Amino acid sequence: MKLMAGMDLHSNNVMIGIVDLDGKRIVHQKLECDLWKVAEFLKPYKKRLEKVAVESTYNWYWLVDGLSGQGSYPMVLANPAKIEQYSGLKHGDDKSDAYHLADLLRLGILPDADLG
C-alpha cells in the first residue's frame, strides 16, 4: 500500500500527516524540529512513502535536504502561495494542514516549488 505524507513545518515543530492512496488517514504526529526524530517517526513507512510534501517556509532546507540525503524519501516542496486557491478546503489547524498537503499530493494537484 503506497502512502503520501504532508508536513506542516513551523519554527519549532513539524506536524506530519500520512494518508493512503484512498485518502484514509493512517497516522499523524507533532514533533520537534529535529531531523533524527522526524526520520525515526517516518522509518516504519519509508518503503511505502511515494511522496513527502513540505510547505515552502523560510526554514524548509534542513528538513528537505536532511530527508533527501537519507535516500528513499521523495521530497516535494509545496508552494504555499499557489495553495491558497484551495484555502476553502483547509481547516486551520496543523493536523488538518498536514493532511491537506498529503491529500493534494495524493490527488496530483499539489502546486510545487523549485527545489533547485
N, CA, C and O of each residue as an XYZ file, in Angstrom:
464
protein
N       0.846     -1.181      0.000
C       0.000      0.000      0.000
C       0.894      1.248      0.000
O       1.682      1.459      0.922
N       0.759      2.059     -1.036
C       1.526      3.301     -1.137
C       0.933      4.363     -0.218
O      -0.269      4.382      0.045
N       1.804      5.245      0.264
C       1.397      6.302      1.189
C       1.938      7.644      0.719
O       2.915      7.717     -0.027
N       1.272      8.712      1.178
C       1.713     10.087      0.949
C       1.810     10.765      2.314
O       1.005     10.493      3.205
N       2.790     11.642      2.473
C       2.940     12.378      3.726
C       2.935     13.867      3.455
O       3.493     14.338      2.463
N       2.296     14.602      4.350
C       2.324     16.058      4.329
C       2.924     16.551      5.625
O       2.655     15.998      6.691
N       3.742     17.596      5.538
C       4.391     18.152      6.722
C       4.114     19.642      6.817
O       4.481     20.421      5.938
N       3.462     20.014      7.902
C       3.205     21.422      8.197
C       4.328     21.889      9.120
O       4.334     21.588     10.313
N       5.274     22.625      8.549
C       6.503     22.993      9.241
C       6.403     24.382      9.860
O       5.950     25.336      9.227
N       6.838     24.469     11.113
C       6.897     25.741     11.838
C       8.317     25.935     12.364
O       9.186     25.097     12.123
N       8.557     27.018     13.070
C       9.913     27.303     13.536
C      10.408     26.303     14.575
O      11.605     26.023     14.634
N       9.517     25.765     15.388
C       9.970     24.852     16.440
C       9.290     23.484     16.434
O       9.576     22.654     17.296
N       8.393     23.236     15.474
C       7.746     21.929     15.393
C       7.297     21.643     13.969
O       7.209     22.529     13.119
N       7.017     20.368     13.751
C       6.503     19.929     12.456
C       5.391     18.920     12.721
O       5.568     17.976     13.490
N       4.244     19.129     12.076
C       3.129     18.185     12.152
C       3.170     17.345     10.885
O       3.205     17.879      9.777
N       3.166     16.038     11.052
C       3.221     15.117      9.930
C       1.909     14.359      9.849
O       1.422     13.840     10.854
N       1.338     14.295      8.659
C       0.133     13.506      8.421
C       0.384     12.561      7.260
O       0.880     12.975      6.212
N       0.044     11.292      7.443
C       0.251     10.290      6.395
C      -1.087      9.695      5.998
O      -1.894      9.317      6.848
N      -1.313      9.615      4.679
C      -2.556      9.049      4.141
C      -2.216      7.958      3.129
O      -1.120      7.921      2.570
N      -3.193      7.066      2.909
C      -3.009      6.090      1.834
C      -3.590      6.668      0.547
O      -4.110      7.784      0.547
N      -3.504      5.923     -0.536
C      -3.934      6.456     -1.834
C      -5.448      6.580     -1.960
O      -5.939      7.186     -2.912
N      -6.190      6.018     -1.020
C      -7.648      6.193     -0.983
C      -8.052      7.388     -0.127
O      -9.233      7.729     -0.054
N      -7.079      8.024      0.519
C      -7.358      9.174      1.362
C      -7.573      8.842      2.827
O      -7.881      9.725      3.627
N      -7.412      7.580      3.183
C      -7.567      7.195      4.590
C      -6.391      7.730      5.396
O      -5.230      7.561      5.024
N      -6.719      8.374      6.502
C      -5.680      8.911      7.376
C      -5.063      7.761      8.173
O      -5.752      7.053      8.907
N      -3.769      7.596      8.013
C      -3.064      6.481      8.630
C      -2.519      6.862     10.005
O      -2.750      6.158     10.988
N      -1.796      7.979     10.069
C      -1.160      8.388     11.320
C      -0.770      9.860     11.217
O      -0.548     10.387     10.127
N      -0.694     10.511     12.380
C      -0.160     11.869     12.432
C       0.629     12.031     13.731
O       0.413     11.312     14.707
N       1.538     12.986     13.712
C       2.355     13.230     14.900
C       2.949     14.620     14.817
O       3.389     15.063     13.756
N       2.957     15.302     15.953
C       3.625     16.595     16.067
C       4.972     16.349     16.732
O       5.050     15.747     17.803
N       6.037     16.826     16.080
C       7.393     16.597     16.562
C       8.173     17.897     16.642
O       7.825     18.893     16.007
N       9.238     17.866     17.438
C      10.172     18.985     17.456
C      10.873     19.041     16.098
O      10.910     18.052     15.366
N      11.419     20.194     15.776
C      12.206     20.340     14.549
C      13.571     19.695     14.769
O      14.571     20.366     15.027
N      13.573     18.385     14.657
C      14.772     17.584     14.881
C      14.780     16.493     13.813
O      13.893     15.640     13.790
N      15.771     16.517     12.934
C      15.816     15.592     11.809
C      15.772     14.134     12.274
O      15.083     13.312     11.670
N      16.496     13.815     13.332
C      16.529     12.439     13.824
C      15.133     11.988     14.250
O      14.722     10.873     13.929
N      14.399     12.844     14.971
C      13.048     12.483     15.432
C      12.085     12.321     14.263
O      11.249     11.417     14.269
N      12.195     13.180     13.271
C      11.332     13.077     12.094
C      11.639     11.780     11.347
O      10.721     11.057     10.960
N      12.916     11.483     11.142
C      13.313     10.265     10.430
C      12.866      9.012     11.195
O      12.430      8.040     10.578
N      12.969      9.025     12.506
C      12.523      7.882     13.312
C      11.013      7.677     13.193
O      10.541      6.542     13.130
N      10.260      8.774     13.164
C       8.813      8.662     13.002
C       8.462      8.071     11.635
O       7.575      7.224     11.529
N       9.157      8.519     10.597
C       8.866      8.072      9.227
C       9.388      6.665      8.918
O       8.912      6.018      7.986
N      10.345      6.203      9.682
C      11.038      4.945      9.384
C      10.111      3.758      9.091
O      10.359      3.040      8.123
N       9.059      3.518      9.881
C       8.198      2.364      9.584
C       7.435      2.490      8.263
O       6.935      1.492      7.744
N       7.342      3.688      7.722
C       6.572      3.954      6.498
C       7.472      4.202      5.291
O       6.976      4.363      4.176
N       8.773      4.234      5.495
C       9.739      4.675      4.488
C       9.577      3.963      3.139
O       9.555      4.622      2.099
N       9.467      2.661      3.139
C       9.392      1.907      1.881
C       8.090      2.142      1.139
O       8.024      1.953     -0.075
N       7.050      2.554      1.858
C       5.744      2.754      1.218
C       5.478      4.206      0.848
O       4.519      4.485      0.128
N       6.301      5.138      1.321
C       6.080      6.555      1.039
C       6.406      6.862     -0.418
O       7.557      6.782     -0.849
N       5.371      7.212     -1.158
C       5.549      7.560     -2.563
C       6.074      8.983     -2.706
O       6.934      9.257     -3.544
N       5.545      9.894     -1.873
C       5.981     11.290     -1.876
C       5.784     11.878     -0.487
O       4.921     11.451      0.280
N       6.623     12.884     -0.188
C       6.543     13.611      1.075
C       6.542     15.102      0.740
O       7.489     15.606      0.137
N       5.487     15.798      1.128
C       5.382     17.238      0.846
C       5.698     18.057      2.085
O       5.230     17.759      3.184
N       6.496     19.090      1.888
C       6.812     20.044      2.942
C       6.460     21.420      2.418
O       6.788     21.767      1.283
N       5.789     22.203      3.252
C       5.460     23.571      2.857
C       6.741     24.391      2.722
O       7.644     24.299      3.553
N       6.800     25.182      1.677
C       7.968     26.019      1.431
C       7.925     27.245      2.333
O       7.470     28.316      1.930
N       8.405     27.070      3.556
C       8.507     28.170      4.500
C       9.981     28.557      4.612
O      10.841     27.909      4.015
N      10.266     29.582      5.356
C      11.630     30.093      5.432
C      12.641     29.065      5.950
O      13.838     29.218      5.707
N      12.197     28.031      6.652
C      13.125     27.094      7.288
C      13.013     25.671      6.750
O      13.261     24.726      7.498
N      12.656     25.487      5.511
C      12.450     24.154      4.960
C      13.726     23.402      4.658
O      13.703     22.174      4.583
N      14.845     24.096      4.481
C      16.079     23.480      3.994
C      16.532     22.288      4.822
O      16.823     21.228      4.268
N      16.596     22.443      6.138
C      17.125     21.371      6.994
C      16.305     20.094      6.853
O      16.856     18.994      6.874
N      14.987     20.240      6.710
C      14.103     19.078      6.649
C      14.166     18.401      5.279
O      14.361     17.189      5.189
N      14.003     19.178      4.228
C      14.015     18.624      2.870
C      15.401     18.065      2.528
O      15.512     16.939      2.045
N      16.447     18.840      2.775
C      17.798     18.377      2.473
C      18.182     17.181      3.337
O      18.814     16.240      2.857
N      17.803     17.222      4.599
C      18.133     16.134      5.517
C      17.460     14.825      5.143
O      18.110     13.780      5.129
N      16.168     14.864      4.839
C      15.454     13.644      4.462
C      15.874     13.166      3.072
O      15.989     11.961      2.846
N      16.102     14.084      2.149
C      16.569     13.707      0.810
C      17.911     13.002      0.901
O      18.173     12.042      0.177
N      18.750     13.485      1.790
C      20.072     12.903      1.966
C      20.048     11.494      2.526
O      21.034     10.767      2.414
N      18.937     11.098      3.128
C      18.821      9.749      3.687
C      18.326      8.741      2.652
O      18.249      7.546      2.938
N      17.997      9.209      1.475
C      17.533      8.325      0.403
C      16.134      7.800      0.652
O      15.663      7.768      1.789
N      15.486      7.398     -0.400
C      14.139      6.813     -0.358
C      13.049      7.760      0.138
O      11.909      7.332      0.322
N      13.364      9.008      0.354
C      12.331      9.986      0.693
C      12.165     10.932     -0.490
O      12.933     11.884     -0.629
N      11.179     10.686     -1.340
C      10.941     11.548     -2.500
C      10.251     12.841     -2.061
O       9.030     12.891     -1.912
N      11.049     13.870     -1.860
C      10.553     15.123     -1.293
C       9.963     16.040     -2.362
O      10.477     16.145     -3.475
N       8.873     16.697     -1.988
C       8.223     17.703     -2.822
C       8.081     18.953     -1.972
O       7.577     18.888     -0.850
N       8.515     20.075     -2.488
C       8.400     21.348     -1.793
C       7.134     22.046     -2.278
O       7.048     22.456     -3.435
N       6.159     22.177     -1.391
C       4.879     22.787     -1.752
C       5.006     24.302     -1.818
O       5.700     24.912     -1.004
N       4.338     24.899     -2.781
C       4.331     26.350     -2.947
C       3.090     26.916     -2.258
O       1.993     26.839     -2.810
N       3.248     27.489     -1.049
C       2.080     27.953     -0.295
C       1.307     29.080     -0.974
O       0.105     29.220     -0.749
N       1.967     29.878     -1.794
C       1.264     30.963     -2.486
C       0.224     30.410     -3.453
O      -0.841     31.001     -3.635
N       0.537     29.281     -4.067
C      -0.400     28.673     -5.001
C      -1.413     27.763     -4.319
O      -2.455     27.453     -4.895
N      -1.117     27.339     -3.112
C      -2.061     26.503     -2.364
C      -3.246     27.334     -1.895
O      -4.312     26.784     -1.621
N      -3.081     28.625     -1.799
C      -4.159     29.498     -1.336
C      -5.450     29.301     -2.122
O      -6.536     29.508     -1.580
N      -5.351     28.907     -3.387
C      -6.555     28.698     -4.176
C      -7.416     27.580     -3.606
O      -8.607     27.492     -3.907
N      -6.812     26.726     -2.781
C      -7.541     25.636     -2.147
C      -7.882     25.954     -0.692
O      -8.267     25.061      0.062
N      -7.743     27.226     -0.292
C      -7.888     27.580      1.110
C      -9.261     27.235      1.678
O      -9.390     27.042      2.887
N     -10.270     27.156      0.851
C     -11.586     26.771      1.347
C     -11.629     25.347      1.860
O     -12.545     24.976      2.594
N     -10.636     24.537      1.477
C     -10.564     23.156      1.932
C      -9.793     23.020      3.239
O      -9.871     21.986      3.902
N      -9.057     24.051      3.608
C      -8.220     23.962      4.804
C      -9.049     24.243      6.053
O     -10.001     25.024      6.029
N      -8.665     23.590      7.136
C      -9.420     23.716      8.379
C      -8.746     24.606      9.411
O      -9.375     24.967     10.406
N      -7.502     24.964      9.207
C      -6.875     25.958     10.055
C      -6.082     25.446     11.237
O      -5.585     26.258     12.018
N      -5.936     24.131     11.415
C      -5.026     23.674     12.449
C      -3.916     22.852     11.803
O      -4.023     22.442     10.647
N      -2.862     22.619     12.557
C      -1.674     21.985     11.987
C      -1.950     20.578     11.467
O      -1.456     20.206     10.402
N      -2.725     19.801     12.199
C      -3.025     18.437     11.765
C      -3.786     18.447     10.444
O      -3.453     17.695      9.528
N      -4.796     19.286     10.344
C      -5.573     19.384      9.101
C      -4.712     19.872      7.948
O      -4.858     19.404      6.819
N      -3.815     20.812      8.227
C      -2.938     21.336      7.178
C      -1.971     20.266      6.677
O      -1.713     20.185      5.476
N      -1.434     19.449      7.576
C      -0.528     18.363      7.165
C      -1.279     17.351      6.301
O      -0.783     16.934      5.255
N      -2.470     16.959      6.739
C      -3.261     16.016      5.947
C      -3.692     16.642      4.617
O      -3.785     15.947      3.605
N      -3.952     17.943      4.618
C      -4.322     18.648      3.394
C      -3.206     18.551      2.356
O      -3.468     18.282      1.183
N      -1.964     18.768      2.787
C      -0.825     18.642      1.869
C      -0.723     17.221      1.324
O      -0.492     17.026      0.130
N      -0.895     16.224      2.201
C      -0.836     14.824      1.768
C      -1.952     14.514      0.768
O      -1.738     13.794     -0.207
N      -3.133     15.059      1.016
C      -4.255     14.835      0.093
C      -4.017     15.492     -1.264
O      -4.334     14.908     -2.300
N      -3.462     16.698     -1.264
C      -3.149     17.358     -2.532
C      -2.125     16.545     -3.325
O      -2.220     16.442     -4.548
N      -1.149     15.971     -2.623
C      -0.182     15.076     -3.272
C      -0.892     13.873     -3.869
O      -0.681     13.522     -5.030
N      -1.733     13.252     -3.062
C      -2.456     12.043     -3.463
C      -3.292     12.281     -4.707
O      -3.377     11.421     -5.584
N      -3.910     13.451     -4.779
C      -4.781     13.803     -5.902
C      -4.005     14.327     -7.113
O      -4.576     14.525     -8.185
N      -2.718     14.548     -6.934
C      -1.885     15.038     -8.031
C      -2.087     16.500     -8.354
O      -1.852     16.932     -9.482
N      -2.527     17.277     -7.352
C      -2.791     18.702     -7.599
C      -2.004     19.623     -6.668
O      -2.354     20.793     -6.513
N      -0.952     19.105     -6.052
C      -0.147     19.941     -5.167
C       0.736     20.869     -5.983
O       1.584     20.401     -6.743
N       0.551     22.193     -5.837
C       1.446     23.129     -6.526
C       2.817     23.079     -5.852
O       2.930     23.318     -4.649
N       3.844     22.772     -6.620
C       5.151     22.634     -6.006
C       6.049     23.813     -6.342
O       5.797     24.579     -7.272
N       7.107     23.926     -5.549
C       8.121     24.972     -5.735
C       9.383     24.289     -6.245
O       9.529     23.071     -6.142
N      10.271     25.067     -6.781
C      11.521     24.547     -7.327
C      12.480     24.209     -6.198
O      12.786     25.062     -5.365
N      12.956     22.974     -6.165
C      13.943     22.565     -5.156
C      15.364     22.954     -5.541
O      16.281     22.843     -4.727
N      15.548     23.403     -6.758
C      16.894     23.762     -7.219
C      17.251     25.106     -6.759
O      18.347     25.587     -7.046
